[in-house]
Amino acid sequence: MSRTLSLFILLFAAVLEAGGDALVRSSMHASTTTARLALLLFGAIVLCAYGYAVNRPPWDFGRLIGVYVVFFFLVAQAIAWLAFNQRPTGSIMVGGAFVVAGGVIMTAF
């Protein structure tokens, strides 16, 4: 599997995981029972797709976890900001810099 394809799949998986979590979180605040159940079901489906996406390819996921954590952090922060109007604080930005640095170290060395 090419490096580019691996990175794309990891980014896609991060979108699925963070997006599925956002759907479940949204279900807890929905105004009707029908909306709650629909969001919860859709979130469960998306999270199941995430599990498939990271476990199906023939790779050593342990070696790629660093880059995945970076993708997950960035996507989760973007979703929190765009969907829930939760802008990252200074401490989140500093911590995120450490997450990115750690991912680079884990992947490059």
N, C-alpha and C positions, 0 to 999 in steps of 0.2 A: 504494500500500500504506500502510495506517495506521501511525502510529508505534507504537501498542500491539502490532500484529501483528508489526512488525519486531523489537521488543524481545523478544516471546515466541519468535520464531524464533531470535534470537541466543542467548537463554537455553537453548533446547532444543538448539541446536548445541553450546553449551559443555558441557551435560550429556553429549551424545553423545561429544564429543572426550575429555573427562576420564574418562568412564566407559569408553570404548574403551581408553584408555591403562591404566586400572586393570585391565581384563580381561587385557590383554597382560601386564602386570606380574604378575598373579595366576597366569597360565599358567606363568611361569618358576619358580614355587615350588610348583606342584601336585605331589601325591604320586605320581600315576600318569601314565603316558604318555597314556592316554585322556583324562584330565582336562586335561592340558597342551594336547593338540591341540584339544579342545572349547573351552577358554577362549580359545586363540589364534584359532581360527576365528571364534568369536563376537565377539571383540575386533576382528578385521579387518572383519567385517560392520558392526559399530557405527561404526567409523572411516570406512568407506565411506559410511554414512548421514550422518555429519557432513559429509563433503565435498559430498554432494548438498544437504544442508540449507543450507549457506552459499553455494553456487554457483547454485542453482536460482532463487531470487527475483530479480526485476528491480530490483536496487538497486546502488548504488555501494558495494561492501563496504569500500573504502578509507576512505570517510567514516564508516563505522560501526565501524571496527576498535577505536577507543578503548573504546567500551562493551562490545564483545565481549571484549577483554582483561580488563576488570574482571569480567565474568561468568565467564570461564574461570578467573581467579585464585580467585574466591570458591568456585566449584564444585569446583575441584581441591583446594583446602584442605579443604573439607568432606568430600570423598571420602577424602583422605589420613587425616583424623582418624577418620571413621566406619568405613572399611573396613580401614585399615592401622594404626590406633591411633597415628598420627603427629600429635601436637598441634603447632600452629604455635608456633614460638619467638618470642621478642621481636623478633629481627631480621626474621623473616618478617612479623610484624605491622607493623613500621615500614616495611619495603619495600612491603608490601601497601597501606599508606596512600598511599605515593607512586604505586603503580599506580592506585589509585582516583582520586587527584587528577589524574593524567595523563589517565585516561579521561574525567573530567569536563571537563578543559580541551580535549581533542581533540573532544569531542562538542559542547560549548557554544559554542566559538569558531570 
